[in-house]
Amino acid sequence: MGIVIDEELCEGCGKCVPKCTHHALRMAGPLAVVNNKYCTDCGICIDYCPSDAMDLTENVVGDTHESEDLVPDESGVKRVVINADNPCIERAEEGCDDCHSCVKTCRAREKKLLDPDFQICLGCGQCIHTCEGKVLHPRNSLDKVLEALQSGRTCIAYTAPGTRVALGDDFGEKPGTNVEGRLVSALRAMGFQYVLDVNFAADVTIIEEANELIRRINGEGTLPMFTSCCPAWISYAEYFYPDLLDNISTCKSPIGMEGALIDSYFTKFKQLDSKDVFTVALTPCTAKKGEILRPEITGTDAVLTIQELSSYIKTYMDFEKPQPQEFDSFMGTGSGAGAIFGNTGGVCEAALRTAYHTLTGQELDAEVCEPLHGMNDFKEITLKAGDVEIHAAVVNEMSSALPILDSVRNGTCQYQFIEIMNCRGGCIGGGGQPLLREEDEFYVKKNRIETLYKKDQNSACRTSHGNPEVQKLYADFLGEPGSHLAESLLHTAYNDLSSSVKK
């Protein structure tokens, strides 16, 4: 069996391309073409073809059209290039036996078709989890953090949503167990004077992002709008799709916003000298180590992954002993919408909740967004908000993004809002999370996702715009979403790095 396309009936609308979760479809000039090496005969493209140009037929072998860009790379490259100054990942080169696993992972999960020699590292760290020799690790920041903790400076830690549902994996807990209270206790025991929740900054991100989306829908900016919270995706766009940079939300990531607000709002409220403050983000993400080095990202001095924190706790603490503690209340309270930021589809859902409220004055029924849940490569939803209809999509893993990126490039994309997360499952699957066996990956990530949704469901406040701490931030400091101060602190710009790609 296989899909065939009637060239006389095909109208070149491209609607089938982003629907194919197996990357078997692409646009070639005015027509859609199929690569039957990748086609699984699922038939979903047939359902979305408005001109009935697609059908299943017998005896289709291989590619009905030449499409070398979809054929797996056979260059013989043995290692992804990890330079000595890579801020995200490090390799023990002397221990590497050229097993090729990092290349296979980068090829399958990143689909860097314009980087066949794997010269460009996005910092996502997915190769760390599949490295057979265990010679790839997050770049060590622990020594720098411990030095700061011993220096007498005021040290502040803030934890990303996906950290609390993964740390327990390294301490015998059932995968997905929420160890938030013990995580906070461990950070205080390390010497951090303040422990904050990045869910707060995730809520602020949503306020800014939802309002930006509405402005763009109203004609003030480029559509569709991509999410901007994943630094590996941002790097991917800057290297390989620089013509789409105007489509990316200008909002900094939650880590970027958290650092900027600590540097301005938190230190002012606590009467701290920002020069004497040292800030550490606890994240599931190795790419965040590179993100904080961008000149426009301020207020974060170091990033620790859960792997690094786990290593410290195993060496110096008994993780079972500490009594669970709560985050500091000031900038430490996040909504349920902030919590699901760690999941694929969570950013899109959180933004739609707030956009719907802004447009209608009513709260969105959470069940409406259930099509965005789960681990499918591609998810979509159409939301009616008053007179506005929002078509939104979610891409789960960078390799799944190429069809929709190409549809935006060629003008056939029908969506206005698109979430892209580099890592499968979202941030809960980041390169800095505890190591997983590939055969356990789906089960573990599924549990982590379910736990964050339960946290959302059990939260007293489930919307970013309803968070009292966020309301106070805007009332006392920022003013309106998108204000001059909000723009200067919370928004950013992107760079065309395509000249760095080896031609």
C-alpha positions in Angstrom: 0.0 0.0 0.0 1.0 3.6 -0.3 -0.3 7.1 -0.8 -0.5 8.4 -4.4 -1.3 12.0 -5.4 -3.2 12.8 -8.6 -1.3 15.7 -10.0 -4.3 16.9 -12.0 -6.5 17.1 -8.9 -3.8 18.5 -6.5 -4.4 22.2 -6.0 -1.1 22.8 -4.2 -2.8 24.1 -1.0 -0.4 22.3 1.2 -3.0 21.5 3.9 -1.9 17.8 3.9 1.8 18.6 4.7 1.6 19.7 8.4 -0.9 16.9 9.1 1.6 14.2 8.3 3.3 13.2 11.5 5.8 11.0 9.7 7.3 13.7 7.5 6.3 11.8 4.3 4.8 14.8 2.6 6.3 18.0 1.3 5.6 20.7 -1.3 7.6 20.5 -4.5 6.8 23.7 -6.4 3.0 23.9 -6.9 2.3 20.2 -5.9 2.4 18.0 -2.8 4.7 15.0 -3.1 4.9 11.8 -1.0 7.9 9.8 0.1 6.5 6.3 0.6 9.6 5.2 2.5 8.2 7.2 5.4 4.5 6.8 4.8 2.7 4.5 7.2 -0.6 4.4 5.3 -2.4 6.1 8.2 -4.5 8.0 5.6 -4.8 11.2 7.7 -3.7 13.3 4.7 -6.6 11.9 2.7 -9.1 13.3 5.2 -7.6 16.8 4.9 -7.3 17.0 1.1 -10.0 19.4 -0.1 -9.6 18.3 -3.7 -9.7 14.5 -3.3 -6.3 14.2 -4.9 -4.9 11.6 -2.5 -5.6 7.9 -2.2 -4.2 4.7 -1.1 -3.0 2.2 -3.7 -1.3 -1.2 -4.0 2.3 -1.8 -5.0 3.8 1.5 -4.3 7.5 1.0 -3.5 9.9 3.7 -2.3 9.6 7.3 -3.3 7.1 8.2 -6.0 9.1 11.4 -6.5 12.8 12.1 -5.9 13.2 13.8 -2.5 16.7 13.4 -1.3 16.1 15.8 1.5 14.0 13.2 3.3 16.5 10.3 2.9 18.5 9.6 6.0 22.0 11.0 6.0 24.7 8.5 5.1 27.7 10.8 5.4 29.6 8.5 7.7 29.9 11.3 10.4 30.7 9.6 13.7 30.3 12.4 16.2 28.2 15.5 16.5 30.7 18.4 16.9 30.9 19.6 20.5 33.4 22.4 20.7 35.4 23.1 23.8 33.5 26.4 24.3 30.0 24.8 24.0 28.1 26.3 26.9 25.5 23.5 27.1 27.1 20.1 26.6 30.5 18.6 27.2 32.0 15.3 25.9 34.8 13.3 27.4 36.5 12.9 24.0 39.1 10.3 25.2 36.2 8.0 26.2 34.2 8.4 23.0 34.4 5.2 20.8 32.6 6.8 17.8 29.5 4.6 18.3 27.5 7.1 16.2 24.6 7.3 18.6 24.8 11.1 19.0 24.7 11.5 15.2 21.7 9.1 14.9 19.9 11.0 17.7 20.6 14.4 16.2 19.5 13.2 12.8 16.3 11.7 14.0 15.3 14.3 16.6 16.6 17.5 15.0 16.4 16.9 11.2 19.1 19.5 10.5 19.0 18.9 6.8 21.2 21.9 6.1 23.8 20.7 8.5 24.8 17.2 7.2 28.1 17.2 9.0 26.5 18.0 12.3 28.7 21.1 12.9 26.1 23.1 14.7 24.9 22.1 18.2 21.6 23.5 19.3 22.4 22.6 22.9 19.3 20.5 23.4 21.1 17.6 25.0 19.0 14.8 23.6 22.3 13.1 22.6 23.2 12.9 26.3 20.3 10.4 26.8 21.3 8.1 24.0 25.1 8.2 24.3 26.0 4.6 24.6 29.4 5.4 26.2 27.9 7.9 28.7 30.6 10.4 27.7 28.2 13.3 27.0 27.0 15.4 29.9 25.5 18.8 30.7 28.2 21.4 30.9 29.2 21.6 34.5 28.0 24.8 36.3 27.9 23.3 39.8 31.4 24.5 40.8 30.5 28.0 39.9 27.2 27.8 41.9 28.9 26.3 45.0 31.6 29.0 44.9 28.8 31.7 44.9 27.0 30.0 47.8 30.2 30.1 49.8 31.0 33.8 48.9 28.5 35.5 51.2 26.4 36.8 48.3 22.6 36.6 48.3 21.9 33.5 46.3 18.5 33.0 44.7 17.3 29.8 43.0 14.3 29.4 40.8 12.9 26.2 39.5 11.3 25.4 36.1 8.0 23.5 36.0 9.5 20.2 34.7 12.1 19.9 37.5 9.7 18.8 40.2 8.3 15.9 38.3 11.7 14.4 37.3 14.2 14.8 40.3 12.5 12.0 42.2 13.4 9.6 39.4 17.0 9.5 40.7 15.9 8.8 44.2 13.7 5.7 43.8 10.4 7.5 43.3 7.8 6.4 40.8 8.4 8.3 37.5 6.5 11.5 37.5 6.2 11.9 41.3 6.0 15.6 42.3 8.8 16.2 44.7 8.4 20.0 44.7 8.5 20.4 48.5 11.7 18.3 48.9 13.3 20.1 46.0 12.7 23.5 47.7 14.1 22.0 51.0 17.2 20.7 49.2 17.9 24.1 47.7 17.5 25.9 51.0 19.9 23.3 52.6 22.4 24.1 49.9 22.4 27.7 51.1 20.0 29.6 48.8 18.3 32.4 50.8 15.4 32.6 48.4 13.8 29.8 46.4 11.3 31.0 43.7 9.0 29.3 41.2 9.5 29.9 37.5 5.8 29.2 37.2 5.3 32.8 38.2 7.4 34.0 35.3 5.6 31.5 33.0 2.4 33.3 33.9 4.0 36.6 33.1 5.1 35.1 29.8 1.6 34.1 29.0 0.2 37.6 29.8 2.6 39.1 27.3 2.4 36.4 24.7 -1.4 36.2 24.7 -1.7 39.9 24.2 1.0 39.9 21.5 -1.0 37.2 19.7 -4.2 39.2 19.8 -2.3 42.3 18.5 -1.0 40.2 15.6 -4.4 38.8 14.8 -5.6 42.4 14.7 -3.1 43.2 12.1 -0.2 44.5 14.3 2.5 41.9 13.3 3.3 38.8 11.4 1.2 35.6 11.5 1.4 32.9 12.3 3.1 33.5 15.6 5.5 30.9 17.0 6.1 30.4 20.7 9.5 31.6 21.9 10.2 29.8 25.2 12.4 26.9 23.9 16.0 28.1 23.3 16.9 25.1 21.1 14.0 26.0 18.8 15.1 29.6 18.7 18.6 28.5 17.7 17.2 26.2 15.0 15.2 29.1 13.5 18.2 31.5 13.7 20.4 29.0 11.8 18.0 27.3 9.4 14.8 29.5 9.1 16.0 33.1 9.5 13.3 34.2 7.1 10.7 33.2 9.7 12.2 35.2 12.7 9.5 37.8 12.4 7.0 35.1 13.1 8.5 34.2 16.5 6.9 35.9 19.6 9.2 38.6 21.0 8.6 37.4 24.5 11.6 36.1 26.4 11.3 32.7 27.9 10.1 32.3 31.5 13.8 32.0 32.6 14.6 35.2 30.7 11.6 37.0 32.3 12.4 35.6 35.8 16.0 36.9 35.7 14.9 40.3 34.4 12.3 40.7 37.0 14.6 39.6 39.8 17.1 42.1 38.6 14.6 44.9 38.7 11.4 44.1 40.6 12.5 41.6 43.3 15.7 43.3 44.3 13.9 46.6 44.7 11.1 45.1 46.8 13.6 43.2 49.0 16.0 46.2 49.1 18.9 44.1 47.8 21.9 45.4 45.8 21.7 43.5 42.5 25.5 43.4 42.4 25.5 41.3 45.5 22.9 38.9 44.2 23.7 35.6 42.5 20.8 33.9 40.6 20.6 30.3 39.6 17.9 28.7 37.3 17.1 25.0 38.0 15.9 23.6 34.6 15.4 20.4 32.7 17.1 22.0 29.8 20.8 22.1 28.8 20.1 24.7 26.1 19.2 27.2 28.9 22.9 27.3 29.7 23.4 28.9 26.3 20.3 31.1 26.4 21.5 33.0 29.5 24.6 34.1 27.6 22.6 36.0 25.0 23.3 39.7 25.7 19.6 40.6 26.0 19.0 37.9 28.7 19.9 39.4 32.0 19.6 38.5 35.7 20.5 34.8 35.5 24.1 34.0 36.5 24.0 30.2 36.2 21.9 27.3 35.1 21.9 24.0 36.8 20.2 20.9 35.3 18.4 18.3 37.3 21.3 15.9 36.5 23.7 18.3 38.2 21.5 19.0 41.2 20.9 15.3 41.6 24.6 14.6 41.7 25.1 17.2 44.4 22.3 15.8 46.5 23.5 12.2 46.2 26.9 13.4 47.4 26.0 15.7 50.3 22.4 15.1 51.4 19.8 12.5 52.3 16.9 13.4 50.0 14.4 11.5 52.2 15.1 13.5 55.4 14.2 17.1 54.6 10.6 18.2 55.4 8.9 19.6 52.4 9.0 23.4 52.2 7.2 26.0 50.1 8.5 28.5 47.7 8.9 32.1 48.9 5.6 33.8 48.4 6.9 36.9 46.6 7.4 35.9 42.9 7.0 32.3 44.1 3.4 31.6 43.3 2.4 30.3 39.9 -0.9 29.2 38.4 -1.9 25.9 37.0 -1.4 27.4 33.6 2.2 28.1 34.5 2.7 24.5 35.7 1.7 23.0 32.3 4.4 25.0 30.6 6.6 21.9 31.1 4.4 19.8 28.8 4.1 19.7 25.1 0.9 21.7 24.3 1.0 23.4 27.7 2.3 26.8 26.5 -0.4 26.9 23.7 -3.1 26.0 26.1 -2.1 28.5 28.7 -1.9 31.2 26.1 -5.3 30.3 24.7 -6.9 30.5 28.2 -5.7 34.0 28.6 -6.4 35.1 25.0 -9.9 33.8 25.3 -10.5 35.7 28.6 -9.1 38.9 27.0 -11.3 38.6 24.0 -14.5 37.5 25.7 -14.2 38.5 29.4 -15.1 34.9 30.2 -13.0 31.9 31.4 -12.2 29.1 28.9 -13.5 25.7 29.8 -10.3 23.7 30.3 -11.8 20.6 28.6 -11.8 22.6 25.3 -8.0 22.3 25.1 -7.8 18.5 25.6 -6.9 17.9 22.0 -3.6 19.6 22.8 -2.7 17.0 25.5 -0.7 13.8 24.9 2.5 12.9 23.0 1.4 13.1 19.4 3.9 14.7 17.1 1.3 17.2 15.9 -1.8 18.5 17.6 -4.2 21.3 16.7 -7.3 23.1 17.9 -9.7 25.8 16.6 -11.0 28.1 19.3 -13.9 30.5 18.8 -13.4 33.6 21.1 -16.1 36.1 20.4 -15.8 37.3 16.8 -12.2 35.9 16.6 -11.4 32.3 15.5 -7.9 31.1 16.5 -6.4 28.2 14.7 -3.5 26.8 16.8 -1.1 24.0 16.4 1.5 22.2 18.6 4.7 20.6 17.4 6.1 17.9 19.7 9.9 17.5 18.9 11.9 19.5 16.5 12.0 16.9 13.8 8.2 17.2 13.5 8.4 20.9 12.8 9.8 20.9 9.2 6.5 20.4 7.4 4.8 23.2 9.2 7.9 25.5 8.9 7.9 24.9 5.2 4.2 25.5 5.0 4.7 28.9 6.7 7.6 29.6 4.3 5.5 28.8 1.2 2.4 30.6 2.5 0.1 27.6 2.9 -0.1 27.5 6.7 -3.6 27.9 8.0 -2.6 28.5 11.7 -2.2 31.7 13.6 -0.5 30.4 16.7 2.1 27.5 16.7 3.9 26.1 19.7 7.2 24.4 19.0 9.2 22.5 21.6 12.5 20.9 20.7 12.3 17.9 23.1 9.8 15.1 22.8 7.2 15.6 25.5 8.2 19.3 26.0 10.5 20.5 28.8 9.8 17.4 30.9 11.9 15.6 28.3 14.9 18.1 28.4 18.5 17.0 28.0 19.3 17.9 31.6 16.7 15.5 33.1 17.7 12.2 34.8 19.0 9.7 32.2 16.4 7.4 30.7 16.6 4.2 28.9 15.0 4.6 25.4 12.6 1.7 26.2 11.3 3.6 29.3 11.1 7.0 27.6 7.4 7.1 26.7 6.2 5.7 30.0 8.3 8.1 32.1 7.4 11.2 30.1 3.7 10.3 30.1 3.8 10.1 33.9 5.6 13.5 34.2 3.0 15.1 31.8 0.1 13.6 33.8 1.5 14.9 37.1 1.8 18.5 35.8 -1.8 18.3 34.5 -2.9 17.1 37.9 -1.1 20.1 39.5 -3.0 22.4 37.1 -6.3 20.7 37.9 -5.7 21.0 41.7 -4.5 24.6 41.6 -6.6 27.3 43.2 -5.9 29.5 40.2 -5.7 27.9 36.8 -5.1 31.0 34.6 -2.1 33.3 34.3 -4.3 36.4 34.2 -5.9 35.2 37.5 -2.7 34.9 39.4 -2.8 37.6 42.2 1.0 37.9 42.3 1.0 38.6 38.6 -1.8 41.1 38.9 0.2 42.9 41.6 3.3 42.9 39.4 1.4 44.8 36.7 -0.4 47.1 39.1 2.7 48.1 41.0 5.4 47.9 38.5 4.8 47.0 34.8 1.5 48.8 34.1 -0.2 47.2 31.1 0.9 44.2 29.1 3.1 45.4 26.3 3.9 48.6 28.1 7.2 50.4 27.5 8.7 48.9 30.6 7.3 45.5 29.8 8.7 45.7 26.3 12.2 46.7 27.6 12.4 44.0 30.3 10.4 41.1 28.9 10.8 41.1 25.2 13.7 40.4 22.9 14.8 40.1 19.2 16.5 37.3 17.2 19.5 37.1 14.9 20.1 35.7 11.5 22.9 33.1 12.0 22.5 31.3 8.7 25.9 32.5 7.5 27.4 30.1 10.1 25.9 27.1 8.4 28.4 25.2 6.4 27.5 25.4 2.7 
